[in-house]
Amino acid sequence: MQQLISALQSVIAAFFGVQSENKRQSDFKQHSPLSIIIIAVILFIIFVAAIYGVVAWVLNT
């Protein structure tokens, strides 16, 4: 569970562009690239769905 939370934190930091180079290298040594990619894709889908929902809500009001 701690591994999953750490990978999630890494992906979120990368989304915002606030992750240091040392931390990025450490993350890729610690986590499997597949888990990072899966988490990133899921977060991207959630982000796009949230943007779509907000735009649809604003256009309906």
Backbone as CSV, one residue per row, in Angstrom:
resi,resn,N_x,N_y,N_z,CA_x,CA_y,CA_z,C_x,C_y,C_z
1,MET,0.836,-1.196,0.000,0.000,0.000,0.000,0.880,1.260,0.000
2,GLN,1.938,1.239,0.796,2.850,2.385,0.858,3.499,2.630,-0.500
3,GLN,3.792,1.532,-1.217,4.392,1.623,-2.552,3.440,2.330,-3.513
4,LEU,2.148,2.003,-3.428,1.143,2.616,-4.296,0.994,4.105,-3.995
5,ILE,0.982,4.465,-2.736,0.863,5.871,-2.341,2.084,6.658,-2.809
6,SER,3.248,6.071,-2.683,4.475,6.720,-3.136,4.457,6.936,-4.647
7,ALA,3.987,5.947,-5.398,3.890,6.080,-6.862,2.864,7.147,-7.230
8,LEU,1.754,7.187,-6.514,0.724,8.194,-6.765,1.264,9.602,-6.506
9,GLN,2.005,9.771,-5.434,2.615,11.071,-5.135,3.599,11.487,-6.228
10,SER,4.331,10.538,-6.733,5.295,10.827,-7.798,4.598,11.289,-9.067
11,VAL,3.519,10.612,-9.418,2.786,10.975,-10.631,2.138,12.346,-10.477
12,ILE,1.567,12.620,-9.326,0.941,13.926,-9.098,1.990,15.029,-9.154
13,ALA,3.143,14.800,-8.558,4.218,15.799,-8.617,4.666,16.021,-10.060
14,ALA,4.734,14.954,-10.827,5.119,15.077,-12.238,4.061,15.830,-13.029
15,PHE,2.780,15.621,-12.721,1.703,16.348,-13.408,1.855,17.849,-13.199
16,PHE,2.241,18.243,-11.998,2.388,19.665,-11.698,3.776,20.202,-12.028
17,GLY,4.693,19.309,-12.364,6.034,19.727,-12.751,6.895,20.199,-11.601
18,VAL,6.654,19.677,-10.413,7.403,20.127,-9.229,8.330,19.044,-8.675
19,GLN,8.570,18.011,-9.453,9.398,16.912,-8.970,10.860,17.155,-9.343
20,SER,11.742,16.952,-8.396,13.169,17.150,-8.649,13.721,15.984,-9.473
21,GLU,14.838,16.220,-10.097,15.477,15.192,-10.918,15.915,14.001,-10.064
22,ASN,16.440,14.273,-8.878,16.860,13.181,-7.986,15.681,12.308,-7.565
23,LYS,14.562,12.947,-7.251,13.362,12.203,-6.849,12.824,11.391,-8.022
24,ARG,12.855,11.951,-9.214,12.373,11.237,-10.400,13.203,9.985,-10.645
25,GLN,14.515,10.116,-10.565,15.381,8.958,-10.761,15.161,7.909,-9.672
26,SER,14.982,8.361,-8.454,14.718,7.449,-7.344,13.397,6.703,-7.553
27,ASP,12.392,7.411,-8.049,11.089,6.784,-8.276,11.168,5.697,-9.329
28,PHE,11.916,5.933,-10.397,12.006,4.922,-11.439,12.853,3.724,-11.002
29,LYS,13.692,3.894,-10.002,14.416,2.753,-9.444,13.531,1.968,-8.486
30,GLN,12.649,2.672,-7.797,11.792,2.074,-6.773,10.552,1.412,-7.361
31,HIS,9.911,2.059,-8.326,8.621,1.610,-8.860,8.796,1.047,-10.259
32,SER,7.886,0.163,-10.600,7.904,-0.375,-11.956,7.338,0.680,-12.909
33,PRO,7.905,0.811,-14.093,7.384,1.790,-15.060,5.924,1.538,-15.410
34,LEU,5.515,0.279,-15.418,4.120,-0.046,-15.734,3.167,0.545,-14.699
35,SER,3.518,0.473,-13.416,2.631,1.031,-12.383,2.550,2.557,-12.509
36,ILE,3.674,3.190,-12.826,3.663,4.652,-13.016,2.779,5.020,-14.203
37,ILE,2.890,4.281,-15.296,2.101,4.564,-16.498,0.619,4.350,-16.227
38,ILE,0.267,3.270,-15.558,-1.149,2.997,-15.261,-1.740,4.093,-14.382
39,ILE,-1.028,4.495,-13.346,-1.513,5.568,-12.470,-1.650,6.869,-13.251
40,ALA,-0.681,7.170,-14.107,-0.737,8.406,-14.890,-1.927,8.406,-15.844
41,VAL,-2.200,7.289,-16.491,-3.333,7.205,-17.413,-4.649,7.377,-16.662
42,ILE,-4.776,6.726,-15.515,-6.005,6.855,-14.717,-6.204,8.298,-14.268
43,LEU,-5.145,8.947,-13.780,-5.270,10.340,-13.343,-5.587,11.266,-14.524
44,PHE,-5.016,10.978,-15.691,-5.307,11.781,-16.872,-6.771,11.648,-17.275
45,ILE,-7.309,10.442,-17.235,-8.727,10.237,-17.569,-9.619,10.970,-16.575
46,ILE,-9.289,10.907,-15.298,-10.060,11.631,-14.275,-9.991,13.133,-14.528
47,PHE,-8.801,13.638,-14.876,-8.624,15.062,-15.152,-9.468,15.498,-16.349
48,VAL,-9.422,14.743,-17.437,-10.194,15.081,-18.637,-11.693,15.016,-18.344
49,ALA,-12.134,14.009,-17.608,-13.552,13.896,-17.253,-13.993,15.072,-16.383
50,ALA,-13.133,15.503,-15.470,-13.469,16.654,-14.620,-13.575,17.930,-15.445
51,ILE,-12.639,18.141,-16.358,-12.706,19.320,-17.231,-13.968,19.281,-18.076
52,TYR,-14.258,18.121,-18.653,-15.463,17.971,-19.467,-16.717,18.269,-18.639
53,GLY,-16.764,17.737,-17.414,-17.916,17.968,-16.545,-18.096,19.438,-16.195
54,VAL,-17.008,20.122,-15.901,-17.090,21.546,-15.570,-17.561,22.347,-16.780
55,VAL,-17.006,22.065,-17.947,-17.410,22.789,-19.162,-18.868,22.530,-19.490
56,ALA,-19.306,21.279,-19.399,-20.708,20.963,-19.666,-21.615,21.661,-18.671
57,TRP,-21.217,21.710,-17.411,-22.020,22.370,-16.376,-22.103,23.873,-16.642
58,VAL,-20.990,24.500,-17.000,-20.965,25.944,-17.253,-21.802,26.280,-18.478
59,LEU,-21.726,25.470,-19.520,-22.489,25.750,-20.741,-23.985,25.531,-20.547
60,ASN,-24.378,24.727,-19.582,-25.806,24.500,-19.310,-26.402,25.576,-18.414
61,THR,-25.568,26.389,-17.782,-26.113,27.413,-16.892,-26.188,28.760,-17.574
